[in-house]
Amino acid sequence: MRMAMKYKCNLALLALLVLSALHLYAQEHTRGIDVSKFQGTINWTKVAKDKTIKFVYIKATEGTSNRDPNYQTNIKKARKAGLLVGSYHVYSSKTTAYQQMGNFKKQVKKSDQDLVPVLDIEGYHVNRLNMERVDKILELMEKEYGAKPMIYTSEKLFKEHFSGKKYRQYKIFIANYRGTPTVRYTLWQFTEKGHVSGISGPVDISKFNRGSGLSDIKLPKKKSKSDDKSDTKEDDKEDDTAETDTTATAMK
């Protein structure tokens, strides 16, 4: 009897170890991409056939007035192909948080999202980053989509602005093409020259930090106010300067 119980315990332990190993393997081999108009027309059916590509972040907006012309097509077709989808907004130093969030909200419906939104803060903001504005955009995104957004940035900007306790509650998406990030992160964009079937030309590819996975960036499915009832105020007094698409590095 004791031998039988010991045998069963050993089998249970072995099964647990195998499941843990498989889970870790899946985490380490799960990849994601981020796209915008720069990738042109994408064959999402082909992209979804790549077993390592499980999710995609799609550029929605930049600043107050810029909207990616391929966003609506990309998010609908990517999701239809079976990929988990999320959206990102490129921060601008020219206009207010309310104006930028108003642009993002008009383009991005919560019902179309599987992943938490991303605030993309590019390296060229290093000397002109208004942290009050950044904080307000993060706050407005959380209010609108029901989860804290993820912050995408470089290691340099992370160390200068986001390494303190105040931002420990946010997931971090680090761009580093030279080696493994030396800072805290959930996602690592490790190349801007990746190749994926269905996309002509290079594309950014990302992977999770050890111990992190899709569950860390999935948007909670909770009931909330409908998109048309949300009340993003656009009452800030700063100038609403017209903008052009300036994203030339990292998330493209």
C-alpha positions as CSV (number, residue, x, y, z in Angstrom):
1,M,0.0,0.0,0.0
2,R,2.8,2.4,0.9
3,M,4.7,1.6,-2.2
4,A,1.6,2.2,-4.3
5,M,1.0,5.6,-2.6
6,K,4.6,6.6,-3.1
7,Y,4.4,5.6,-6.7
8,K,1.3,7.8,-7.2
9,C,3.0,10.7,-5.4
10,N,6.0,10.4,-7.7
11,L,3.8,10.3,-10.8
12,A,2.0,13.4,-9.6
13,L,5.2,15.2,-8.9
14,L,6.6,14.2,-12.3
15,A,3.4,15.4,-14.0
16,L,3.7,18.7,-12.1
17,L,7.3,19.2,-13.2
18,V,6.4,18.4,-16.8
19,L,3.5,20.9,-16.8
20,S,5.8,23.5,-15.2
21,A,8.5,22.9,-17.8
22,L,5.9,23.1,-20.7
23,H,4.5,26.3,-19.3
24,L,7.9,27.9,-19.0
25,Y,8.8,26.8,-22.5
26,A,5.6,28.3,-23.8
27,Q,6.3,31.6,-22.1
28,E,9.9,31.8,-23.4
29,H,8.8,31.0,-26.9
30,T,5.8,33.3,-27.1
31,R,6.4,36.2,-29.4
32,G,4.5,39.3,-30.3
33,I,4.8,42.0,-33.0
34,D,3.8,45.6,-33.3
35,V,2.8,47.2,-36.5
36,S,1.6,50.4,-38.1
37,K,1.1,51.9,-41.6
38,F,4.9,51.3,-42.2
39,Q,4.2,47.6,-42.6
40,G,1.8,48.2,-45.5
41,T,-0.9,45.7,-46.3
42,I,-0.5,42.7,-44.0
43,N,-1.7,39.1,-44.7
44,W,-2.9,38.3,-41.1
45,T,-3.9,34.7,-42.0
46,K,-0.2,34.0,-42.8
47,V,1.0,35.9,-39.7
48,A,-1.3,33.8,-37.5
49,K,0.2,30.6,-38.9
50,D,3.5,31.4,-37.2
51,K,3.0,29.4,-34.0
52,T,5.3,31.6,-32.0
53,I,3.4,34.8,-32.8
54,K,0.5,35.1,-30.3
55,F,-0.2,38.7,-30.1
56,V,0.1,42.1,-31.8
57,Y,0.2,45.7,-30.8
58,I,-1.2,48.0,-33.4
59,K,-0.5,51.7,-33.7
60,A,-3.8,53.7,-33.3
61,T,-2.8,57.3,-32.7
62,E,-0.1,59.9,-32.1
63,G,-0.6,63.1,-30.4
64,T,-4.0,64.9,-30.9
65,S,-4.6,64.6,-34.6
66,N,-2.7,61.7,-36.1
67,R,-4.5,58.4,-36.6
68,D,-2.9,55.4,-38.3
69,P,-4.8,54.9,-41.6
70,N,-4.3,51.1,-41.4
71,Y,-5.4,50.7,-37.7
72,Q,-9.1,49.7,-38.2
73,T,-8.2,47.2,-40.9
74,N,-5.3,45.7,-39.0
75,I,-7.1,45.2,-35.7
76,K,-10.2,43.6,-37.3
77,K,-8.2,41.2,-39.5
78,A,-5.6,40.4,-36.9
79,R,-8.3,39.5,-34.4
80,K,-10.2,37.5,-37.0
81,A,-7.1,35.5,-37.7
82,G,-6.9,34.4,-34.1
83,L,-4.3,36.8,-32.7
84,L,-4.6,38.7,-29.4
85,V,-4.7,42.4,-30.2
86,G,-3.9,45.6,-28.4
87,S,-3.4,49.2,-29.3
88,Y,-0.8,51.9,-28.7
89,H,-0.6,55.6,-28.6
90,V,2.5,57.6,-29.3
91,Y,3.0,60.4,-26.8
92,S,3.4,63.9,-28.0
93,S,5.1,66.8,-26.2
94,K,2.9,69.3,-28.2
95,T,-0.6,68.8,-26.8
96,T,-2.4,68.0,-23.6
97,A,-3.3,64.7,-22.0
98,Y,-7.0,65.3,-22.5
99,Q,-6.5,66.1,-26.2
100,Q,-4.3,63.0,-26.8
101,M,-6.6,60.7,-24.9
102,G,-9.6,62.1,-26.9
103,N,-7.9,61.1,-30.1
104,F,-7.0,57.6,-28.8
105,K,-10.5,57.0,-27.4
106,K,-12.2,57.9,-30.7
107,Q,-10.0,55.4,-32.5
108,V,-9.8,52.5,-30.0
109,K,-12.9,50.7,-28.7
110,K,-12.5,48.7,-25.6
111,S,-14.7,45.9,-27.1
112,D,-12.0,45.4,-29.8
113,Q,-9.2,45.0,-27.3
114,D,-7.7,41.8,-25.9
115,L,-4.6,43.5,-24.3
116,V,-4.0,46.5,-22.1
117,P,-3.2,49.7,-24.0
118,V,0.3,50.9,-24.4
119,L,1.6,54.5,-24.0
120,D,4.6,54.7,-26.4
121,I,7.2,57.2,-25.2
122,E,10.0,57.5,-27.8
123,G,13.6,58.4,-27.2
124,Y,13.4,61.8,-28.8
125,H,11.4,63.0,-25.8
126,V,14.4,62.6,-23.5
127,N,14.8,66.4,-22.9
128,R,11.2,67.4,-23.1
129,L,9.1,64.9,-21.2
130,N,6.3,66.4,-19.2
131,M,5.7,63.9,-16.5
132,E,2.5,65.5,-15.3
133,R,1.1,65.0,-18.8
134,V,2.4,61.4,-18.9
135,D,0.8,60.6,-15.6
136,K,-2.5,62.1,-16.7
137,I,-2.6,60.1,-19.9
138,L,-1.8,56.9,-17.9
139,E,-4.7,57.8,-15.6
140,L,-7.1,58.5,-18.4
141,M,-6.2,55.3,-20.2
142,E,-6.8,53.2,-17.0
143,K,-10.2,54.9,-16.5
144,E,-11.3,54.3,-20.0
145,Y,-10.1,50.7,-20.5
146,G,-10.3,49.3,-17.0
147,A,-6.6,48.4,-16.5
148,K,-3.3,50.1,-16.1
149,P,-1.6,50.7,-19.4
150,M,1.8,49.4,-20.2
151,I,4.6,51.9,-20.7
152,Y,6.8,51.4,-23.8
153,T,10.2,53.2,-23.7
154,S,14.0,52.9,-23.9
155,E,16.2,51.9,-21.0
156,K,17.6,55.4,-20.8
157,L,14.1,57.0,-20.4
158,F,13.1,54.3,-18.0
159,K,16.1,55.0,-15.7
160,E,15.5,58.7,-15.8
161,H,11.7,58.8,-15.3
162,F,10.1,55.4,-14.5
163,S,12.4,53.5,-12.2
164,G,10.9,54.9,-9.0
165,K,8.2,53.3,-6.7
166,K,5.5,55.4,-8.3
167,Y,5.6,53.3,-11.5
168,R,6.1,49.9,-10.0
169,Q,2.4,49.2,-10.6
170,Y,2.9,49.6,-14.4
171,K,4.1,46.9,-16.7
172,I,7.1,48.0,-18.7
173,F,7.8,47.4,-22.4
174,I,11.5,48.0,-23.1
175,A,13.1,48.5,-26.6
176,N,16.7,47.2,-26.6
177,Y,18.3,45.8,-29.8
178,R,21.8,45.2,-28.4
179,G,21.1,42.9,-25.5
180,T,18.9,41.8,-22.7
181,P,17.5,44.8,-20.8
182,T,19.2,45.6,-17.5
183,V,16.1,47.2,-16.0
184,R,12.7,45.8,-14.9
185,Y,10.5,44.8,-17.7
186,T,7.6,42.6,-18.8
187,L,8.1,42.8,-22.5
188,W,11.3,43.2,-24.4
189,Q,11.3,44.4,-28.0
190,F,14.6,42.7,-29.0
191,T,14.6,43.5,-32.7
192,E,13.3,46.0,-35.2
193,K,14.4,43.8,-38.2
194,G,12.3,40.7,-37.6
195,H,10.7,38.8,-40.5
196,V,7.3,37.2,-40.3
197,S,5.4,35.5,-43.0
198,G,2.6,37.7,-44.2
199,I,4.5,41.0,-43.7
200,S,6.8,42.3,-46.4
201,G,9.8,44.0,-44.9
202,P,11.1,44.2,-41.3
203,V,8.8,44.2,-38.2
204,D,9.4,44.7,-34.5
205,I,9.3,41.5,-32.5
206,S,9.0,41.2,-28.7
207,K,9.2,38.5,-26.1
208,F,8.3,38.2,-22.4
209,N,10.7,38.4,-19.5
210,R,11.2,35.1,-17.6
211,G,8.2,34.5,-15.4
212,S,5.9,36.8,-17.4
213,G,3.4,35.8,-20.0
214,L,0.2,36.7,-21.8
215,S,-1.8,36.8,-18.6
216,D,0.2,39.8,-17.5
217,I,-1.0,42.0,-20.4
218,K,-4.5,40.7,-21.1
219,L,-7.3,43.2,-20.6
220,P,-9.7,42.2,-17.8
221,K,-13.1,41.4,-19.3
222,K,-15.3,43.4,-17.0
223,K,-18.5,45.4,-17.7
224,S,-17.9,49.1,-18.0
225,K,-19.3,52.2,-19.5
226,S,-19.9,52.0,-23.2
227,D,-17.5,53.7,-25.5
228,D,-19.9,56.5,-26.4
229,K,-20.7,57.4,-22.8
230,S,-17.1,57.9,-21.6
231,D,-16.4,61.5,-20.7
232,T,-12.8,62.4,-21.7
233,K,-12.6,66.2,-21.1
234,E,-10.8,68.3,-23.6
235,D,-10.7,71.4,-21.5
236,D,-6.9,71.9,-21.0
237,K,-5.7,75.3,-22.1
238,E,-2.5,74.3,-24.0
239,D,-2.4,74.8,-27.8
240,D,-3.7,72.0,-29.9
241,T,-0.9,71.9,-32.4
242,A,-1.4,69.8,-35.6
243,E,1.0,67.0,-35.7
244,T,2.7,64.7,-38.2
245,D,3.7,61.0,-37.8
246,T,7.1,61.3,-36.2
247,T,7.6,57.7,-35.1
248,A,10.8,56.7,-36.8
249,T,12.3,54.3,-34.3
250,A,11.2,51.4,-32.0
251,M,7.4,50.8,-32.3
252,K,6.7,51.2,-36.0
